[in-house]
Amino acid sequence: MLPTSQGSFRLFRLFGIQVFLHWTWFILAYYRFQTGKDLYEKPIWMIWEYVTLFVIVLLHEFGHSLACRSVGGRADTIILWPFGGIAFVQPPPRPGANLWSIAAGPLVNVLLVPVIFGIRTFATASGFAPEYSDPARFLEMLEWINLLLLVFNILPIYPLDGGQIFQSILWYFIGHAKSVIVAASTGIVLSVAGGGYLLLQGEYFVALIAVFLISQSWRSLQWARASLKNNLP
């Protein structure tokens, strides 16, 4: 139900997990450089900002993968897409295992909040990042990037982490297939509403995320309906 590695190229392998980068990642890079080119006096800081985004997304996805393995699941592939990273995890078919595998990603971002804050505080106090300087702007953006990724991922929109956490909790009460139907249907409604709002605001590129979420929710919804039809749990 998730995109494949087609159109991606291998970056490296760590902890037995192969990391791929999809070519469309560079579209996001171009978009970010165009919208943020006036933020820094020296363009090198924009490059560092984008590299940092790459690292934060990667840490988030490794959180999913390593958590999945900790409960006996399989996780050996991560693909970095322009809409974020995708960790291909296959936890054991239990709601608790699924919940932990999904929740571990946002928890990485939660742990990064005090770490980044501490770095920014030290850099300011030591004089490395005086107010209004490029290093100060970079560290401020670093905080915002991590927070935005955290908030975005925990939105209750399937198949974002928040939507999958919602589905995992429902799984305890109504079973797997029915929980996917509820979560995916909710995800479609919220994605349509969010995408429509973004289009009205002229945020056409960002609205593509809503299109992606709708397509993934729809595919999951079709799978769950087929499972119920075939009397699968």
MARVEX-695007 format. One record per residue (C-alpha): x, y, z; residue number from 1. Coordinates in Angstrom, 3 decimals. Example, Ala and Ser with C-alpha at 12.3 -4.5 7.8 and 13.67 -1.06 7.14 Angstrom:
<sites>
12.300  -4.500  7.800  1
13.670  -1.060  7.140  2
</sites>
This chain:
<sites>
0.000  0.000  0.000  1
3.076  2.249  0.037  2
5.276  3.490  -2.804  3
8.046  1.206  -3.961  4
11.756  1.920  -4.391  5
11.300  2.432  -8.130  6
12.852  5.747  -9.119  7
15.138  5.717  -6.086  8
18.853  5.133  -5.739  9
20.781  3.526  -2.911  10
22.533  5.754  -0.407  11
23.893  3.471  2.305  12
23.095  0.565  4.609  13
23.062  0.944  8.400  14
22.006  -1.645  10.988  15
21.022  -3.864  8.077  16
18.585  -1.225  6.813  17
19.002  -0.032  3.214  18
18.355  3.685  2.727  19
17.134  4.930  -0.660  20
16.667  8.475  -1.939  21
13.933  9.123  -4.484  22
14.857  11.454  -7.330  23
11.871  13.704  -6.585  24
13.577  14.673  -3.316  25
15.513  17.196  -5.405  26
12.253  18.892  -6.428  27
11.651  19.684  -2.769  28
15.231  20.922  -2.498  29
14.695  23.318  -5.394  30
11.388  24.525  -3.925  31
12.978  25.138  -0.528  32
15.958  26.984  -1.991  33
13.653  29.237  -3.976  34
11.354  30.063  -1.065  35
14.130  30.509  1.506  36
16.955  32.008  -0.528  37
16.707  35.373  1.253  38
16.775  33.908  4.761  39
20.559  33.720  5.052  40
23.329  36.087  4.029  41
25.501  33.161  2.943  42
23.839  30.445  0.791  43
25.908  27.703  2.477  44
23.567  27.900  5.471  45
20.624  26.990  3.274  46
22.524  23.883  2.231  47
23.222  23.045  5.869  48
19.531  23.532  6.661  49
18.536  21.076  3.967  50
21.125  18.533  5.091  51
19.754  18.857  8.619  52
16.219  18.234  7.350  53
17.550  15.089  5.677  54
19.127  13.913  8.961  55
16.039  14.607  11.086  56
13.750  12.757  8.670  57
16.209  9.866  8.583  58
16.375  9.648  12.393  59
12.569  9.633  12.486  60
12.411  6.717  10.054  61
15.112  4.767  11.881  62
12.975  5.190  14.990  63
10.152  3.338  13.211  64
12.455  0.629  11.868  65
14.357  -0.127  15.067  66
11.150  -0.120  17.135  67
9.595  -2.588  14.714  68
12.583  -4.891  15.043  69
12.437  -4.639  18.840  70
9.014  -6.357  18.813  71
10.094  -9.065  16.376  72
9.023  -7.397  13.147  73
10.828  -6.898  9.868  74
12.237  -3.527  8.794  75
15.006  -3.376  6.213  76
14.167  -0.476  3.881  77
13.805  3.292  4.193  78
12.957  5.541  1.261  79
13.305  9.302  1.450  80
10.565  10.947  -0.604  81
9.821  14.655  -1.119  82
6.837  14.238  1.207  83
9.066  12.818  3.934  84
10.539  9.441  4.673  85
8.890  6.049  4.472  86
10.100  3.198  6.666  87
8.867  -0.128  5.318  88
7.984  -1.879  8.575  89
6.212  -5.182  9.068  90
5.521  -5.566  12.791  91
3.855  -8.709  14.135  92
0.073  -8.627  13.525  93
-0.736  -7.290  16.980  94
-2.101  -3.836  17.802  95
0.512  -3.205  20.494  96
3.433  -4.073  18.214  97
1.986  -1.921  15.448  98
1.379  0.978  17.837  99
4.968  0.938  19.144  100
6.443  0.677  15.651  101
4.516  3.760  14.532  102
4.768  5.871  17.693  103
8.555  5.514  17.902  104
9.046  7.827  14.898  105
7.401  10.914  16.453  106
9.044  10.059  19.774  107
12.414  10.642  18.095  108
11.291  14.180  17.247  109
10.101  14.664  20.835  110
13.553  13.647  22.098  111
15.194  16.042  19.639  112
13.288  19.051  21.055  113
15.436  19.452  24.217  114
18.585  18.453  22.331  115
18.173  21.177  19.707  116
17.093  23.698  22.342  117
20.224  22.913  24.359  118
22.455  23.336  21.314  119
20.837  26.659  20.467  120
21.148  27.910  24.052  121
24.822  26.936  24.244  122
25.590  28.446  20.839  123
23.963  31.731  21.837  124
25.668  31.879  25.231  125
29.093  31.057  23.773  126
28.844  33.757  21.116  127
28.834  31.304  18.196  128
25.310  32.330  17.199  129
24.789  36.026  17.987  130
21.306  37.433  17.386  131
20.316  37.916  13.712  132
23.407  36.041  12.470  133
23.254  33.148  9.996  134
24.077  30.550  12.704  135
21.272  31.954  14.890  136
18.781  31.780  12.011  137
19.922  28.263  11.183  138
19.421  27.012  14.754  139
16.037  28.710  14.928  140
15.012  27.029  11.681  141
16.315  23.727  13.036  142
13.938  23.996  15.984  143
11.018  24.866  13.713  144
11.786  22.086  11.230  145
11.761  19.453  13.963  146
8.595  20.842  15.552  147
6.772  21.103  12.227  148
7.727  17.534  11.317  149
6.490  16.378  14.726  150
3.167  18.227  14.495  151
2.603  17.220  10.873  152
3.291  13.550  11.530  153
0.962  13.278  14.509  154
-2.013  14.739  12.659  155
-4.813  12.116  12.821  156
-4.733  11.665  9.051  157
-4.090  8.185  7.681  158
-1.448  7.113  6.663  159
0.515  9.722  8.654  160
1.852  8.480  11.975  161
-1.029  10.096  13.860  162
-3.557  8.349  11.648  163
-1.795  5.015  12.064  164
-1.602  5.501  15.838  165
-5.358  6.163  15.786  166
-5.857  3.000  13.732  167
-3.696  0.921  16.091  168
-5.728  2.054  19.104  169
-9.001  1.236  17.312  170
-7.540  -2.176  16.436  171
-7.782  -3.167  20.120  172
-11.568  -2.674  20.056  173
-12.904  -3.366  16.544  174
-10.248  -5.483  14.829  175
-7.671  -4.740  12.167  176
-9.715  -4.357  8.989  177
-12.470  -2.257  10.575  178
-9.918  -0.017  12.274  179
-8.259  0.628  8.902  180
-11.650  1.491  7.366  181
-12.382  4.054  10.081  182
-8.878  5.558  10.051  183
-8.590  5.647  6.248  184
-12.072  7.159  5.819  185
-11.239  9.828  8.391  186
-7.950  10.442  6.605  187
-9.691  10.994  3.269  188
-12.147  13.496  4.746  189
-9.430  15.471  6.546  190
-7.085  15.372  3.541  191
-9.794  16.685  1.207  192
-10.585  19.491  3.657  193
-6.916  20.328  4.184  194
-6.073  20.113  0.489  195
-8.973  22.374  -0.421  196
-7.850  24.955  2.098  197
-4.274  24.870  0.798  198
-5.470  25.349  -2.777  199
-7.507  28.382  -1.732  200
-4.386  29.782  -0.078  201
-2.376  29.248  -3.261  202
-0.124  26.610  -1.677  203
-0.254  24.344  -4.719  204
2.943  22.419  -4.056  205
2.032  21.677  -0.438  206
-1.461  20.634  -1.573  207
0.187  17.739  -3.408  208
0.774  16.183  -0.004  209
-2.991  16.017  0.483  210
-3.350  14.287  -2.897  211
-0.724  11.735  -1.869  212
-2.469  11.110  1.468  213
-5.855  10.694  -0.212  214
-4.469  8.143  -2.654  215
-2.799  6.126  0.104  216
-5.890  6.242  2.321  217
-8.061  5.108  -0.579  218
-5.818  2.140  -1.316  219
-5.843  1.158  2.362  220
-9.620  1.522  2.454  221
-10.019  -0.781  -0.547  222
-7.715  -3.362  1.048  223
-9.663  -3.291  4.325  224
-13.021  -3.647  2.557  225
-11.700  -6.629  0.605  226
-10.440  -8.189  3.838  227
-13.854  -7.887  5.452  228
-15.526  -9.304  2.358  229
-13.232  -12.315  2.563  230
-13.937  -12.669  6.303  231
-10.387  -11.750  7.285  232
-9.876  -10.136  10.729  233
</sites>
